[in-house]
Amino acid sequence: MDALSTKSQMEMARNVHDLGSINSMREAIASGDEKVLEEAAHQFEAIFVQMMLKSMRKAQDALADEDSPFNSQQVKFYRDMHDQQLATDLSSGGGLGLADLIIKQLGQKDENYVPGSVIRSDGNLASLNRAREHAVTQATNNVMESSSKGSSSAYKAAMFDSPEQFIETLRPHAEKAAATLGVDPKAIISQAAVETGWGQYVIHDGSGKATNNLFGIKANHHWQGKQAVVDTIEFDAGVPSRQKAAFRAYDSIGEALDDYVKFLSSQPRYQNAVASGEDAARYAESLQQAGYATDPAYAEKIMSVYHSDRMQGMMP
């Protein structure tokens, strides 16, 4: 079998979050490209961390009140999105050490390796190194502690008690903004829900005050107001990476919605989105095409919230 091109190898490594790509990735690694091996190992470590977080969440769900609004499928959906980002964060910047072990193991030449052979697993990535479970748990606790209100850095935390409170609080402001833009107010609230996980991951400044930034609007060079710098996940060619970015801070939700209107209406690239605002699907798609967010599934996520039972029940 001919050696795979470097470009193909890199694509395989980036797709490591799909467990079905691991065998193809093994073939790429066999070619001896150290960069592919390193990238693949770190992303494989991210899978391991994510599985650990998932196990922890299951234990938490078993003790949760079934009637709690925070135990709903919608909240779990956004919580899982957050955990996936957290897994990427924990495995970057040096990682937990598991990637180094993978590099050391897979970097060894195997004279008996045959391209196309299958890497077997018992289905539990923790079996690769069970001693890492404690390290992952400790690292997770450290991240949570660094996000406490006593931290001097900006962080994300809950601003609302429930998704229902989130909708009710935003509704009058969203309706006002929608009337100005000519946009479906449900689409505006749905976008805010995607950006903040129903208000559970709103940026707070170092003093613990909420920034009221519900739409992920960054503080560019045109912004003269308050701001907060926080870690964020950006996608490059579909691959997530952690970056630090400055986001706008507002004194109230009303101020945040007013700036949202100004932000969209003042920039030519969002003209198509505003023009199609009465059609929520076209509005969401146009925002994504204009580059509002780097997430390749941004419009799909907005419409998933838009058509959710909770949104339909509170805003028919």
Buried (B, 14 or more C-beta within 10 A) or exposed (E): EEBBEEEBBBBBBBBBBEBEBBBBBBBBBBBEBEEBBBBBBBBBBBBBBBBBBEBBBEEEEEEEEEEEBBEBEBBBBBBBBBBBBBBBBBBBEEBBEBBBBBBEEBEEEEEEEEBEEEEEEEEEBBEBBEEBEEBBBEBBEEBEEEBEEEBEBBBBBBBBEBBBBBBEBBBEBBBBBBEBBEBBBBBBBBBBBBBBBBBBBBBBBBEEEBBBBBBBBEBEEEBEEBBBBBBBBEBEEEBBEBEEBBBBBBEEBBBBBBBBBEBBEEBEEBEBBBBBBEBBBBBBBBBBEBEBBBBEBBBBBBBBBBEBEBBEEBBE
